[in-house]
Amino acid sequence: KHIEQGDVQRFIKKNDNVEIQSFLQSSLASVEDKFDTTWGGLQKAPKFIMPSIWQFLLRHQYITNHERVKKQVMFTLNKILNGGIYDQVGGGFARYSVDAQWFAPHFEKMLYDNAQMLSLLADAYAITQNNIFKTAIEETVNWLHAEMKDKEGAYYAALDADSEGEEGKFYVWKDSELADILKQDYGLFSSYFKTKKEGNWEHGNNILLRDETIQVDETYLKKIKNQLYQARNKRIKPGLDDKILTGWNALLISGLCDVYRVTQHTLYLENALQTIRFIESKLIDENIVSRHYTKGKTSTTEGFLEDYACLIQAYISLHQATLDENYLKHAMKWCDQVLLKFYDEEDGFFYFSASEAEKLIARKKELFDNVIPSSNSIMARNLLVLGQITNRKNYTLIAERMLIGMQHLIASEINYTSNWGMAWLEWKKERHEVAIENGINNSITKALQQKFHPFTYLFGTKQESIIEQAYKPLTNGNNVFVCYQKTCQLPTQDLSVIEKYLKS
């Protein structure tokens, strides 16, 4: 309605007054003085990882070449991966560290944290090719598969911190226990994982930490960790929250697609495809997405905006992993449903609950990014990318209106608006569109998927397509067309030329 009347266009024209360089400077200034240069992360305790902050900063650095930003992100990730917040034996990340050193975690493991960490690790690996990130990806996916995956193909919500009434009991070790299990390997292990005879934590227990100054052969290390993993699995396990939440599983699909693209490990994509098939068969009924599935039953509660927004994001991620346009059609379908069910035309943002879900209480809106990005910021990013590549101007205008309403807050408080910050950069910088003949079978597709180009969108060319740029003339070969603002460069098969275009 507002778009038809021209209200949105007028609002955007009047209020779009923040330049990209000014935004880049102010958004970095709002977080840079909080960098913990000793332990990584931000200067606070307890410490949550907050993946979207570091993902925003990597995109900031991509534009500005600000090396201190990149250094802080990679330093932070290394400290996290060497700390107790990361499960050194079984893989996966705890909810937060109670201290500033990433040492003693609150041992609860959440699906949404690990889903987002896969995406952040994918970015870090694409940039650095450092195997510490690839190993963490592998171990985290293995943990998800072993301990969080339902036999029907989706993933549970969380593992408790406690077992046998004691927090962390499943994860910590007595020195004598380590010596008994590892025998001749105990000495090197004790040095590498910083254990002490009297324990390095409370009640004589040890939390495993890595000493990054000690070099250990990866094959040898894997053997030792497997010994401990087998021993640990004989313990009483922490409680399991076995709800299968639509939104959190959709976040994981995006994470699995991200790690598949940068590693080309087909197991990750297979897991993502299995999860979307579960959602489609158990949690979707025509135009309604359900909130969760538990013990063989689908909830009668309709999903919140988080569930719809993360599902749309998952379909976009699946398209980028496979170049199958059917996933884009699904994404657009659910975007239209979100506009019907959740959109508030008066202020341009989305309610958290559907229009039919709450009759008696005020409907709320979720705006600030937290341990999970806000559902409104996820929707802004969804609308931007779908609007650009499919030429749906109503999607683009709604997203622009949202971003203008938030932009001064984003620039001044990136800690709480980091996913909004990524959306703002995607709006202002715009994406390169890369049309690839022969689609997923073109070797250039896989080469580009493994690179860090956060403002690039890939698609396979077809004679008939929902993507506007795919109508460009085809040569029936393996050429690549790099397009920006609807103008395309000459076709090429030279990856270095493509890279040059994408950085320009």
C-alpha positions in Angstrom: 0.0 0.0 0.0 2.7 2.5 1.0 4.9 1.5 -1.8 2.0 2.0 -4.3 1.4 5.5 -2.9 5.1 6.4 -3.2 5.5 7.0 0.5 8.5 4.7 0.8 10.3 6.3 -2.1 9.8 9.7 -0.7 10.9 8.6 2.8 14.1 7.0 1.4 15.0 10.1 -0.7 14.5 12.4 2.2 16.4 10.4 4.8 19.2 8.6 2.9 22.0 10.9 4.1 24.7 8.7 5.5 27.7 8.1 3.2 29.5 4.8 3.2 32.9 6.2 4.3 31.3 8.0 7.3 29.5 4.8 8.2 32.6 2.7 8.0 34.5 5.1 10.3 31.8 5.5 12.9 30.8 1.9 13.1 34.4 0.8 13.6 35.0 3.6 16.2 31.9 2.3 18.2 33.6 -1.1 18.8 37.4 -0.7 18.2 38.1 0.8 21.6 36.5 -2.2 23.2 38.8 -4.8 21.6 40.5 -7.1 24.1 44.0 -7.2 22.6 45.2 -9.7 25.3 42.6 -12.4 25.1 40.6 -11.5 22.0 37.0 -10.6 21.8 35.7 -7.5 23.5 36.7 -6.2 27.0 34.1 -7.8 29.2 33.2 -10.9 31.2 31.4 -13.1 30.9 32.2 -13.4 27.2 29.8 -14.4 24.5 31.3 -15.1 21.1 28.8 -13.0 19.1 29.7 -14.3 15.7 27.9 -11.6 13.8 30.1 -8.9 15.2 33.2 -10.6 13.8 31.5 -11.3 10.5 30.6 -7.6 10.2 34.2 -6.7 10.9 35.5 -9.0 8.2 33.2 -7.3 5.7 34.4 -3.9 7.0 38.0 -5.0 6.4 37.1 -6.4 2.9 36.1 -2.9 1.9 38.7 -0.8 3.8 41.8 -3.2 4.0 42.0 -2.2 7.6 44.6 -4.8 8.8 44.1 -4.2 12.5 40.5 -5.3 12.1 41.4 -8.5 10.4 44.1 -9.2 12.9 41.7 -8.8 15.9 39.1 -11.1 14.3 41.7 -13.9 13.6 43.3 -13.3 17.0 39.9 -13.7 18.7 39.1 -16.9 16.8 42.4 -18.4 17.7 42.0 -17.6 21.4 38.5 -19.1 21.3 39.7 -22.2 19.6 42.5 -22.6 22.1 40.2 -22.0 25.1 37.9 -24.0 27.3 34.8 -22.5 25.6 35.7 -24.8 22.7 35.3 -28.5 23.4 38.8 -29.7 22.8 37.8 -33.4 22.8 34.4 -33.5 21.1 34.1 -30.3 19.1 31.5 -27.6 19.4 31.2 -24.4 21.3 29.8 -23.7 24.8 27.3 -20.9 25.3 29.8 -18.4 26.8 32.9 -18.1 28.9 32.4 -16.9 32.5 35.8 -15.2 32.5 37.6 -12.9 30.0 40.1 -15.6 28.9 37.7 -18.0 27.2 38.8 -20.4 29.9 35.9 -21.7 32.0 32.7 -22.0 30.0 29.1 -22.2 31.0 29.1 -25.7 29.6 25.7 -25.6 27.9 25.9 -26.0 24.1 23.3 -24.3 21.9 22.5 -25.2 18.3 22.2 -21.5 17.3 25.7 -20.7 18.6 27.3 -23.6 16.7 25.3 -22.9 13.5 26.6 -19.3 13.4 30.1 -20.3 14.4 30.2 -22.5 11.3 29.5 -19.5 9.1 32.2 -17.4 10.9 34.7 -20.2 10.6 33.9 -20.5 6.9 34.7 -16.8 6.5 37.9 -17.2 8.4 39.1 -20.2 6.5 38.2 -18.7 3.1 40.4 -15.6 4.0 43.4 -17.4 5.6 43.3 -21.1 4.5 44.5 -21.7 8.1 43.8 -25.4 9.0 42.9 -24.5 12.6 39.6 -23.2 11.2 39.1 -26.2 8.9 39.7 -28.6 11.8 37.2 -26.7 14.0 34.6 -26.9 11.2 35.2 -30.7 10.9 35.1 -31.3 14.7 32.0 -29.2 15.2 30.0 -30.8 12.4 31.1 -34.2 13.7 29.8 -33.3 17.2 26.5 -32.0 15.7 26.1 -35.3 13.8 27.0 -37.5 16.8 25.2 -35.8 19.6 22.6 -33.3 18.3 21.1 -35.0 15.2 17.7 -36.6 15.3 17.4 -39.9 13.5 14.9 -38.2 11.1 17.6 -35.7 9.9 17.2 -32.5 11.9 19.0 -31.2 15.0 18.1 -30.8 18.6 18.1 -27.4 20.4 20.6 -27.8 23.2 22.7 -29.8 25.6 22.6 -28.9 29.2 25.6 -27.7 31.2 24.9 -30.2 34.0 25.2 -34.0 34.4 24.7 -35.9 37.6 23.7 -32.5 39.2 27.1 -30.9 38.6 28.0 -28.3 36.0 30.6 -29.4 33.5 31.1 -32.9 35.0 30.8 -34.5 31.6 33.6 -32.4 30.1 36.3 -32.0 32.8 39.1 -34.4 33.9 41.1 -35.4 36.9 44.8 -35.7 36.3 44.9 -39.3 37.5 42.2 -40.2 35.0 44.1 -38.6 32.1 47.3 -40.5 33.1 45.4 -43.8 33.3 43.8 -43.4 29.8 46.8 -41.9 27.9 49.7 -43.8 29.6 52.9 -43.0 27.6 51.1 -40.1 25.8 50.2 -38.4 29.1 53.3 -36.2 29.4 53.0 -34.5 26.0 49.2 -34.3 26.4 49.5 -32.6 29.8 51.8 -29.9 28.4 49.8 -29.3 25.2 46.4 -29.1 27.0 47.7 -27.2 30.1 46.5 -29.7 32.7 47.9 -29.8 36.2 48.2 -32.6 38.8 46.1 -30.4 41.3 43.7 -29.4 38.5 43.5 -26.1 36.7 39.9 -25.4 37.7 37.8 -26.0 40.8 37.5 -29.2 42.8 40.8 -30.6 41.3 39.4 -30.8 37.8 41.0 -29.8 34.5 39.5 -27.9 31.7 41.4 -28.6 28.5 43.1 -25.7 26.9 45.6 -25.7 24.0 49.1 -24.3 24.3 49.5 -22.8 20.8 53.3 -22.6 21.3 53.6 -26.4 21.3 53.6 -28.1 17.9 51.9 -31.5 17.8 51.3 -33.7 14.7 47.7 -33.6 13.7 47.3 -37.3 13.2 48.8 -38.0 16.6 46.6 -35.4 18.2 43.5 -36.9 16.6 44.4 -40.3 18.0 44.8 -39.0 21.6 41.6 -37.0 21.4 39.7 -40.0 20.1 40.9 -42.0 23.1 39.5 -39.4 25.5 36.3 -39.1 23.5 35.7 -42.8 23.8 36.3 -42.7 27.5 34.1 -39.6 28.0 31.2 -41.3 26.2 31.0 -43.8 29.0 30.0 -41.1 31.4 26.5 -40.0 32.1 25.7 -37.4 29.4 24.2 -34.0 30.0 20.5 -33.5 29.6 19.2 -33.0 26.1 16.7 -30.4 24.9 15.2 -32.5 22.1 13.0 -29.8 20.5 13.7 -29.4 16.8 13.2 -25.7 16.3 12.6 -24.5 12.8 14.6 -21.2 13.1 17.7 -22.8 14.7 17.7 -25.6 12.2 17.5 -23.1 9.4 20.4 -21.2 10.9 22.3 -24.5 10.8 21.4 -25.1 7.1 23.0 -21.7 6.4 26.1 -22.6 8.4 26.4 -26.0 6.7 26.1 -24.4 3.3 28.8 -21.9 4.2 31.3 -24.5 5.3 30.4 -26.7 2.3 31.2 -23.8 -0.1 34.7 -23.1 1.3 35.7 -26.7 1.9 33.8 -28.4 -0.9 33.2 -31.3 1.6 30.0 -32.9 0.2 29.0 -34.3 3.6 28.2 -30.8 4.8 25.9 -30.1 1.9 24.2 -33.5 2.3 23.5 -32.6 5.9 22.0 -29.3 4.9 19.8 -30.9 2.3 18.6 -33.6 4.7 17.7 -30.8 7.2 15.7 -28.8 4.7 13.8 -31.9 3.6 12.9 -32.5 7.2 11.6 -29.0 7.6 9.6 -29.2 4.4 8.1 -32.5 5.4 7.5 -32.0 9.1 7.3 -28.2 9.8 5.7 -26.7 6.8 2.0 -27.0 5.9 1.1 -24.9 2.8 1.5 -21.3 3.9 2.3 -21.9 7.6 5.7 -22.7 9.2 5.4 -24.4 12.6 7.7 -23.4 15.5 9.0 -26.9 16.4 8.8 -30.6 16.2 9.2 -32.7 19.4 9.1 -36.5 20.0 7.4 -37.2 16.6 4.8 -34.4 16.8 4.7 -31.1 15.0 3.8 -28.1 17.2 0.4 -26.4 16.6 2.2 -23.1 17.4 2.9 -21.1 14.3 6.5 -20.0 13.8 7.7 -16.6 14.8 9.4 -14.1 12.5 12.7 -15.7 13.5 11.6 -19.1 12.0 10.3 -17.6 8.8 13.3 -15.2 8.4 15.9 -17.9 9.1 14.1 -20.3 6.7 14.3 -17.7 3.9 18.0 -17.2 4.6 18.5 -21.0 4.5 16.9 -21.2 1.1 19.2 -18.4 -0.2 22.2 -20.2 1.3 21.1 -23.4 -0.4 20.9 -21.6 -3.7 24.4 -20.3 -3.3 25.7 -23.8 -2.5 23.8 -25.6 -5.4 22.8 -22.8 -7.9 19.4 -24.6 -8.0 16.8 -21.8 -8.6 14.0 -23.8 -7.0 15.5 -22.7 -3.6 15.1 -19.0 -4.7 11.4 -19.7 -5.6 10.9 -21.1 -2.1 12.7 -18.0 -0.6 10.4 -15.7 -2.5 7.3 -17.6 -1.5 8.1 -17.3 2.2 9.1 -13.6 1.8 5.6 -12.9 0.5 4.1 -14.8 3.4 6.2 -12.7 5.9 4.9 -9.5 4.2 1.3 -10.8 4.6 1.7 -12.1 8.2 4.2 -9.9 10.0 4.7 -6.5 8.2 3.7 -3.3 9.9 3.1 -0.7 7.2 3.1 2.1 9.6 6.7 2.0 10.7 8.1 -0.4 8.1 9.4 -3.2 10.4 8.1 -6.7 11.1 6.3 -8.0 14.2 7.8 -11.0 15.9 4.5 -12.9 15.8 2.1 -13.5 13.0 -1.1 -11.5 12.6 -3.3 -14.4 13.8 -1.0 -15.6 16.5 -1.7 -13.0 19.3 -5.2 -11.7 19.9 -5.0 -10.4 23.4 -1.5 -9.0 23.9 0.5 -6.3 22.1 2.6 -7.6 19.2 6.3 -6.9 19.7 9.1 -6.2 17.3 12.6 -7.6 17.7 15.2 -5.0 16.5 18.5 -5.5 18.3 21.0 -8.2 17.3 22.0 -10.4 20.2 23.4 -13.9 20.4 21.0 -14.5 17.5 20.7 -11.7 15.0 17.4 -9.9 15.2 14.7 -11.3 13.0 14.2 -7.9 11.4 17.8 -7.6 10.4 17.7 -11.1 8.9 14.6 -10.1 6.9 16.3 -6.9 5.7 19.2 -8.9 4.3 16.8 -11.4 2.7 14.8 -8.7 1.1 17.9 -6.9 -0.2 19.4 -9.9 -1.9 16.2 -11.2 -3.4 15.2 -7.7 -4.5 18.4 -7.2 -6.3 18.8 -10.5 -8.1 15.1 -11.0 -9.0 14.3 -7.3 -9.6 11.5 -7.3 -7.1 11.5 -3.6 -6.3 9.1 -3.9 -3.4 11.5 -6.1 -1.6 14.3 -3.6 -2.1 12.3 -0.6 -1.0 11.1 -2.3 2.2 14.6 -3.2 3.1 15.9 0.3 2.4 13.2 1.8 4.5 14.2 -0.5 7.4 17.9 0.4 7.0 17.3 4.1 6.9 15.2 3.8 10.1 18.1 2.1 11.8 21.2 3.6 10.2 22.3 6.1 12.8 21.9 3.5 15.5 23.9 1.0 13.4 26.7 3.4 12.9 27.0 4.3 16.6 26.2 0.9 18.3 27.5 -1.9 16.1 27.8 -4.2 19.1 24.0 -4.5 19.1 23.4 -4.0 15.4 26.1 -6.0 13.7 23.8 -8.0 11.4 22.1 -4.7 10.5 25.6 -3.4 9.7 26.1 -6.2 7.2 22.8 -5.5 5.7 23.7 -1.8 5.4 27.0 -2.5 3.7 25.2 -4.9 1.3 22.8 -2.2 0.4 25.3 0.6 -0.1 28.0 -1.4 -1.7 25.6 -3.6 -3.7 26.5 -7.1 -4.8 28.3 -8.1 -7.9 26.2 -10.7 -9.8 28.2 -13.5 -11.3 26.5 -15.4 -14.0 28.2 -18.8 -14.6 27.6 -20.8 -17.7 27.3 -24.6 -17.0 26.4 -23.6 -13.4 27.5 -25.8 -10.6 29.5 -28.0 -13.0 31.8 -25.1 -14.1 35.1 -25.4 -12.3 35.1 -21.6 -11.8 31.9 -22.0 -9.6 33.8 -24.0 -7.0 36.8 -21.7 -7.2 34.6 -18.7 -6.4 32.7 -20.5 -3.7 35.9 -21.1 -1.8 36.9 -17.4 -1.9 35.8 -14.7 0.5 33.7 -12.3 -1.6 30.9 -11.2 0.7 29.4 -8.8 -1.7 29.0 -11.3 -4.6 26.1 -13.4 -5.6 26.5 -16.5 -7.9 24.0 -18.0 -10.2 23.9 -20.3 -13.2 22.7 -19.0 -16.5 19.6 -20.4 -18.0 17.4 -19.4 -21.0 14.5 -18.9 -18.7 15.2 -17.7 -15.2 13.7 -15.8 -12.4 17.0 -14.0 -12.1 17.1 -10.9 -14.4 20.8 -11.0 -15.3 20.5 -14.6 -16.5 18.8 -13.3 -19.7 22.1 -12.0 -20.9 23.4 -13.5 -24.1 24.8 -17.0 -23.7 27.7 -18.6 -25.5 27.0 -22.2 -24.5 30.4 -22.6 -23.0 32.0 -22.2 -19.6 32.1 -18.4 -19.6 31.5 -16.2 -16.6 29.7 -12.8 -16.7 30.5 -10.4 -13.9 27.7 -7.8 -13.6 27.4 -4.7 -11.3 24.4 -2.4 -11.2 23.0 -4.2 -14.2 26.1 -3.7 -16.4 28.1 -6.7 -17.3 31.7 -7.1 -18.2 32.8 -9.1 -21.2 32.6 -12.9 -20.7 35.7 -14.6 -19.4 37.1 -17.9 -18.2 40.0 -16.3 -16.4 39.7 -16.5 -12.6 42.2 -13.7 -12.0 40.2 -11.4 -14.3 37.0 -12.3 -12.4 38.7 -11.6 -9.0 39.9 -8.2 -10.3 36.3 -7.3 -11.3 35.0 -8.4 -7.9 37.4 -6.3 -5.9 36.9 -3.2 -8.1 
